[in-house]
Amino acid sequence: MLDVYKKYILIACILLTAINSFAQTDFDNLSYFEDFDTPGYPENTPPGAYWSFYNEIYPNQDSWNKFIPGDGNAYITVDPDITNDLDWIHPFQTLIFGGVAENHRLEVRMKGAVVDGGLVGFLFTYRQEGSIFNEVDIEVVADDSATATHETLPQNNGWTDARFNTWRNANENSARPFTGTKKAIVNDNNEKISLIDDQFHTYTIDWRADRIDFFIDGVLQETITTNIATGKSEVIFGFRQLPWANDFNWSGTQTMVIDYLKIEPIFVETFAADDNFITEFETPIELDVLDNDTKNTSIISFDATSEQGNLITQNNSILTFTPAVSFAGNDSFTYTLEDSEGIQATATVNIKVNERPLEAVNDAISVNVGSNDIAIDVLANDFYGEFGENPTHPLTLPGGKTATASDNGAAIRVYDGQVYYSAPTNFAGIDTFVYTITDANGYADTATVTITVGGDYPAEAANDSFSVDVDTATTLDVLANDMPENVTIISADALSSEGFIVTIENATILYTPTNSFTGMDEFEYTIEDANGNQSSATVALVIEAKTVNSSSLEAIDDVITVNIGSANITIDVLDNDNYGVSGMNTSHPLTLTNGKISTASNNGGPIQVSNGTIIYSAPSHFVGVDSFTYTITDANGFADTATVNITVGGDLPAEAVDDNYSINVDEATSLNVLENDFPANATIINFDTTSQHGFAISLATTELVYEPINGFMGNDSFTYTIEDANGVQSSATVSLTVEEEVIESGPIRAVNDTLALLAESSNTIIDVTENDSFGTFGPNENHPLTLTNGKLTTESNNGGAIRVLNGAIEYSTPSNFTGIDTFEYTITDKKGFAEKAIVRITVTAEPLETAAIDDTFNIHINTATAIDVLENDITNGGSIITFDTTSTEGFTISTDAHLLVYSPTGDFEGQDSFTYTIEDTEGVQSTAIVYLTVEEEVVQTGSVDAIDDEITVTEKAENILIDVTGNDNYGANGPNSSHPLTLTNGKLVTASDNGGDIRVEDGKINYTTPSDFVGTDTFVYTITDGNGFADAATVTINVVAEASSKNSTDTSLNEVDDIAGFNSLLNEFAVYPNPSNGAFKNILFSDINTKGQLMVLDITGKTIFTSKISIAKGKNEFDFNLNLSTGIKFVRIVSSEADFGIKKLIIK
């Protein structure tokens, strides 16, 4: 292995983190010098700026006097124990100055200890808004692990490496606009030098808006002119460890010395910086080219056309680039800006227009009735993009199939790059199907083919049945079930059988019963097609009392048995159903999934509605249980759904299937072993009464109960036998894994607190848990609230006395101290899960003046709302003493504890206001105005939108519930009442593209990986709204190999690999390589045998991968190769007995 553990220089990290709000101080023109001549908190800090510190590596350095003793230097001390570091944003041990901006020179003179491991950095970073950050840094290590190893000590002619970096508006979770270099540090003779010399060195950054110059000891080391960071920042001195700089490798404590910090403004020159943009094929892009240029300038000219002849236009400060049709590639143009003094600058804009993307385009054709094997060249107007077509599956049908059925049951198949279509039997009308094209990189796009089935089809009138309300003239759509679509009613009986008037009205017939007649009636009508073919049918009518009651509408499940290969089996599903008092719907009394009259069963058997029955054909070569759902609808539109279960092949012989279960240690567990056996009515007739490891097995009704005892953990098994109604028997094995239950933490959350106190305040009670949550498990019985390192009494960061008292924290300000003081506390739930928060106290010499500050609130119409007007006030212990009891518009104001309640009525919308007055404990009063905007509550609804999902699971994972609709939107109509979530072809049970079992279960999808499969699996699902509109999305499942665990019970430290300094740390683990491309190793040293979980979390704390692992006493290795997005991830290993911690993992 490459020896990257050479001598390193450990000097400092200086970090600048931007602040969103300072007091009124001109940080754009700041001159500041701090030489640390006075002890404690620096006295000459500019107004609005501040100092603070972190002491995570070495908690004993816990007061300002320990950082700044007053001898002209600041000191930062660390030891090799980095386990206290829980904050990935800040370095480990730091001093922080808040208040500097770009266009300044930043200079620090400092000296570090000569030790093995660590780095020196001089850097600044903009405090993140979400995942966006800005940063500039010098990162100095003696021997960069990314370069060839070399000597580092000056006496050995060694030298020190450095990285010079800048990020502008970078996203830590995705693409990062980053510029940086790595090189050796040189002197003024351009000779490589070593900084491991126990001497002071000066580090300088000239941070201009258009350029950054990096100096060490006055020698220019690097200049960067792209992606220049921006914003107001914190300067942070401190020790830091980065992944590429390896671990701290020393014993004892080490101290860094800082001589001074100097900040001074730099003259800002007018400049225009080159820009780089990317746009999609044939997609205009708006370009904010001034974003990285000198502020307060304007564009005075620009190229009207680019180098490649594409159009450039202007709208105020924004330029728009419009690529020509079919253009793809690199292009550029120039623009010129001018400042208020007339100084001009020109820059070049470089634009990359991406290649035309993968695109499947909808198609439409017309075919004759009864057409067979029509070749449709669906790819003729499609485009596979720059990667070309997939070599194995360039063209597929839903579910990745190459043969299936259209929406109306037509046979479709893929052959030789085309889709062959055969029209459904006796069908005329509009049919559709969806197809997918896939490129060589696996990216896919979907389009729809619409087929108009028409042509010569003789007129065929079908008998109709309608329910008609008594004495109600009713329009009857008798043509709805007739063929073809363009026929005409040419005649009808003038009077019905009971003598009521029948009239033709365009394409419908009007039937008018009178004189309160109820009962049966009928009449005949005749249609004619375009070729003169005629056909007649009878309309049967039930005239009954009008009702809107649907309580008795009921569709009842059906069960039938058919032979293998059965075709056109008539199933009278309505025979046991009831349409209720409203009777059947006139237009759609019986339908299949999504309102269709022809589709496929869950296993692909053709089904269609015909004359009030359903015609079913068994799937080809299928034996087993098939099913489909149907819907009956009454005359008032009320509907009910039932399922038809078809056993194809008659009674299947008994077949017991092997089972696998995970069992909690010492927990008797009922096992439904019959769940996957055949047939459904099989009976358990025999079973092992003891398992392989001697534990009791018993029968409870139709389930077997397994009872492990005595703390047993490991693998166990037993067998059982079933018998069907014909006496056929079958046996299977139940495999069991007995393990510790992994308890997941509830949503425990500790929230930071802030308050203000006068200097020399003592014994102030701070209810820090008031805004916290102990989650589902509640507070820990023994230690719900603790301070640093589990203490109940300690000191704040500036030496204030703090202690836990009656569920709160008692705090006394440090002696002779004003400024910002902080301390950290921890809340712990009953399961031992914990979270930390920080309390920030502003300590002032004089009390802030009592002031009521104006408020602005938005209120929903007709909604009484409690508003906290005191939240932004300075009360000094006071309260509200008076308030307007009615607002300007006359609405009531009342109190609720410390809140005021505003109650608008009468549908009022508009502006309103009222005043209130506060008084402090000294009698000082202040009044403020509350401004209110009363408006309608805006309910955000969109159209139906199904969004793709992606998860990662280990091979052989079973019954994984995927909440696919968690990020979807059913729109204004809400989810469909009968089929809100379905799989391909409306199924509830089917298979993924690689054969994994999938089924809809309680609004989620239950997924089991394909047998012996590792790779990428996918399936498509559909969501449907209340009006029948639908959208589909794809779920991608990354199935990875199970972690391979290499365990060693020999804890002799002399025989453990020396990896990253973990040879002396038990119950700790390392992750490397780091950064990683997704393949990484975890080395864990444990002092116990246990079962646990390895989890990978994103920056928000969301778990994106989890795997169960077995941990042995001693050294453990776990190898993973995951498909993870670039950015920061966290790896956590935990069991019910030990929390092995969290490690940061950077994915390249």
Secondary structure, DSSP 8 states (H G I E B T S, - for coil): -----S-EEE--EEE-B--S--SS--GGG--EEE---SSSS-TT--TT-EEEEEESS-TT--SHHHH--SSS-EEEEE-S--TT---SSS-SEEEEEEEE-SSEEEEEEEE-EEESS--EEEEEEEEEETTEEEEEEEEEESS-TTS-----SGGGT---EEEEEEEEEEETTS---EEEEEEE-B-TTS-B----SS--EEEEEEE-SS-EEEEETTEEEEEE-SS---S-EEEEEEE---GGG------S-EEEEEEEEEEEE---------EEEEE-TT--EEE-GGGGS-SS-EEEEE-SB-TTS-EEEEETTEEEEE--TT--EEEEEEEEEE-TT--EEEEEEEEEE-----B---EEEEEETT--SEEE-GGGG-B--TT-B-SS-SEEBGGGBSEEE-TTS-EEEEETTEEEEE--TT--EEEEEEEEEEBTTS-EEEEEEEEEEESS---B---EEEEEETT--EEE-GGGG-BSTT-EEEEE-SB-TTS-EEEEETTEEEEE--TT--EEEEEEEEEE-TTS-EEEEEEEEEEE------TT-B---EEEEE-TT--SEEE-GGGG-B--TT-B-SS-SEEEGGG-SEEE-TTS-EEEEETTEEEE---TT--EEEEEEEEEEBTTS-EEEEEEEEEETSS---B---EEEEEETT--EEE-GGGGSBSTT-EEEEE-SB-TTS-EEEEETTEEEEE--TT--EEEEEEEEEE-TTS-EEEEEEEEEEE---------B---EEEEEETT--SEEE-GGGG-B-GGG-B-SS-SEEEGGG-SEEE-TTS-EEEEETTEEEEE--TT--EEEEEEEEEEBTTS-EEEEEEEEEEESS----B---EEEEEETT--EEE-GGGGSB-TT-EEEEE-SB-TTS-EEEEETTEEEEE--TT--EEEEEEEEEE-TTS-EEEEEEEEEEE-------S-B---EEEEEETT--SEEE-GGGG-B--TT-B-SS-SEEEGGG-SEEE-TTS-EEEEETTEEEEE--TT--EEEEEEEEEEBTTS-EEEEEEEEEEE---EEEEE----GGGS---TTGGG-TTEEEEESSSBSSEEEEEEEESS-EEEEEEEE-TTS-EEEEEEEEE-SEEEEEEEE----SEEEEEEEEESS-EEEEEEEEE-
